[in-house]
């Protein structure tokens, strides 16, 4: 069994997030262990995340990646 880690910022409505949901629905979970790392557990698409993958705990320090420098 192979391990896969997918990282994304959040699950706000957008093309990347929709593609991520499609990828997660397409995995063969008999051959892959999938972990999803979201920097923020927010967004309208959070409710669409269901499956045999593991959503890792949110780490507050990682949300600083998206703070404005101005």
N, C-alpha and C positions, 0 to 999 in steps of 0.2 A: 504494500500500500504506500502510495506517495503522499507527501504532505505539501499543501499549497497554502500560501499566505497571500491574501488580497488586501490592499490598503487603499482607503479612500477617505476624503475629508468628512463628508456627511451624506445624507440621503435626501437633500433638497431636490426639487423637481428639475431634471435636466437630462440631456442625452447620455452623459457618462453614467449617471445613476440608473437610467433605464437599461442601458447595455449591461451594467453590472448585475442587475436582477436577472436578465436573460441568461447571462453566463452562469450564475448560480443555479438557475433552474435546469441548465443543460449538463452539469457535471454528472459523471458516473460515480456516485458515492460508494460503490462497491470497490472502486480502485483508488479513490482519493479521500484524504482527510483534509477538509477545507476550513481554514480560519479566516474570518473577516475582521479586519481592524479598521474601525471608524474613529477618526479623531474626535468627532462629536456625534453622539447618538441623537441626532435631530433631523427633521425633515419629513415631508409628506410621504415619502416612499418608505419610511421605516416600517409602516404597517404591512408593506408587501414582502418584507424579509421573513420568510419561513422556509424551512427545509432542514436538511440533515447537516448543515454547516454550523460552526461555532462562531458566535459573535463575541469577540474579545472585549473585556471591560474597557470603558473609556478612561483614558489617562489625561487628566486635566492639563498637565504641562504641555502636551502635544498640540493643544488648541492654539498655542501662541504662534504656530506656523502661519496662521492666517490673519494675524493682527496687523493693522496698518502701521507703517513706520512714520507716518506724518502726524 
